[in-house]
Amino acid sequence: MSKKNQFLNFLAINFVFSLLIYSFFIIDSLSQLKELIFLIPVLFSTLFLFYLVFGSIGFVVSKIKRIGWGIVIVIFSFFHIFSIIDLILFHMYGFHINSMVLNLILTPGGLETLDQNTYMMLLYIFSIIFVFFMVYLSYRLSKKMSIAIPLSKIVIFLSICLVMEKGISAYAVSKDVIWVTKNFKTFPLYQHLQMRSFLEKYFGIKPEKNDIKFIDDRNSTIRYPINDISLEKPKKLNVVFIVVDSLRFDMLTPDVMPETYRFAKENNAFILNNHYSGGNATRFGIFSIFYGIYGNYWQRFLGERKSPVLIDTLLKLDYNFGIFAASRVTYPEFDRTCFVKIDPNDIYDKPEGDKVEKDRKITEKNIEFLNQNIGKNFFSFIFFDALHGSYDYPKDMEKFTGAEKEVNHIFLRPDNIKPVFTRYKNCAYFEDSLTGKLLDTIKKKGLLKNTIIVITGDHGEPFFERGYYGHNQNFSDYEVKTPLVIYIPGKKGYIINEQTSHIDLVPTILKIIGVKNPESDFSNGVNIFDDEKLKNREFVSVFSWDTAAIITKNNTIVFPIESYNLYDIKVYDNNFKQINKKPAEFQNLFKEFMKNSSMFYRK
């Protein structure tokens, strides 16, 4: 038998072995038989891509005399072992293997933090031995097999599966086929295809208005809330969110934000001086505000079109809704997450004009909404955008001199950043003036007596204070800390210096309204007014696309949360300087993080 045929036989046997392992991912996720229409093509296409990589490497390595096949056996054994470990993690925690988990596995005592007892350790050892035996056996069988593998036909079949699953995923995203989108995270490293704009423009494929099909709890992979929400004598207070994109924590001063500052002081609002967003980008910042949970849940909640408990509760209480955004709520997909159950007619997100004009228009529309809902119960959310990226403001709002006329991000350096930062402050001053108009309307219309008001940012914006510029970069304080002002009718405010987070807003507001459930039923956060819980809090968590950070009072631990991102865990001090502390020192924090990041998955 030729070496090529032997290697193809070896690949075929191991591919079947992988199919067996990966089939358990389907068993873990499957809730309806029709989901197999998507999951089976994904199963084959995912393994097809894996085997293209490992097969190419293995074929070259197998040609090395004496040790070649030994290396190939080790490569495929480790691939199968990692697949099994990933399967166990997916079953236990709802996410796939990443650097944080690898670090815990490879660190002495690390597995104990994952609650793995001696019996499980012996099971792992047996599994490793079994895998190596199976791969070695496949090598021996490949030498004796006389069947010729029809390579071209297999490749055609697997290519069809790849095209099929990409087509199904693109269609499902555009048409809100939830029994498909809910399974996007089933297999490790899987990337779905998203072509909403293209399919709508050229093929007219788009969801019908108000035609989103919500998944039945029995078929959901999510358990949120964990128990039904219980309300006793609800206080039907209005809720107003004023959120400014990229507003960092140190802007809340009498000079930069005089309207917000004055409002807080004159009306006994709470000022939170050590407040963190749930993310370093808009997607995760807004998600954490509305859901009160970790950002790693974003993709699964998007896939199932899961509405926030906050919005669901207010809908049950018959609130009116007004959503005002200077940029479209379709990307990030807030129309499929935070606002998925809100009537599209109650969302105003297409104002015309430049950024300044758009922010002015949504302010006017919001004021109209407030005037129309006097005497009614309402929820209002406004999202200003001028402070994002270009820091635009009208000429008559230039309070701070020496500002850059326009921002050229390519050429920015620490030695020329000051004029840009001055421009940023002028824009924050402008956004504060619009906030002031909303606050004045609320006050003049007598709404302060029954309206909760939250003023914050979705994330921050660094200007080389920690060595880099712009958000969605890392997890320093200037990027992930935002101001937070909360006004509660009838409650005398004070300054809170303990660590707080966007995920605390939902449990705080729902407790005020009258929800009796413990916060853990629907949130990773705590009631901001529970002094004991705030004092005992060990850390807050902040998320990005494929990384997350555990932020304690003294350190920031940054680590990947996606399988494709396998760089090492990094530890920083209070000034966001990398230090040599070992991740093993934070094992208990990782354990708590993993519990929180999986508690709303149905296991």
Secondary structure, DSSP 8 states (H G I E B T S, - for coil): --HHHHHHHHHHHHHHHHHHHHHHHHHHH--SGGGHHHHHHHHHHHHHHHHHHHHHHHHHHHTSTTTHHHHHHHHHHHHHHHHHHHHHHHHHHSS---HHHHHHHHSTTHHHHTT--HHHHHHHHHHHHHHHHHHHHHHHHHHH------HHHHHHHHHHHHHHHHHHHHHHHHHT-HHHHTTTTSSTT------HHHHHHHH-----TT------GGG-SB--SSS---BSS----EEEEEEETT--GGG-STTT-HHHHHHHHHTT-EEESSEE-SBSSHHHHHHHHHH-S-GGGHHHHHHHT---HHHHHHHHTT-EEEEEESS-TTTTTGGGTTTTTS-GGGEE----SSHHHHHHHHHHHHHHHHHHTTTS-EEEEEEE-TTSSS----GGG--SSS--SS--GGG--GGG-HHHHHHHHHHHHHHHHHHHHHHHHHHHTTGGGGEEEEEEESS---BSTTS-BSSSS---HHHHB--EEEE-TT----EE-S-EEGGGHHHHHHHHHTB-S-GGGT-SS--TT-HHHHHH---EEEE-SSEEEEE-SS-EEEEE-STT-----EEE-TT--EE---GGGGHHHHHHHHHHTTTTB--
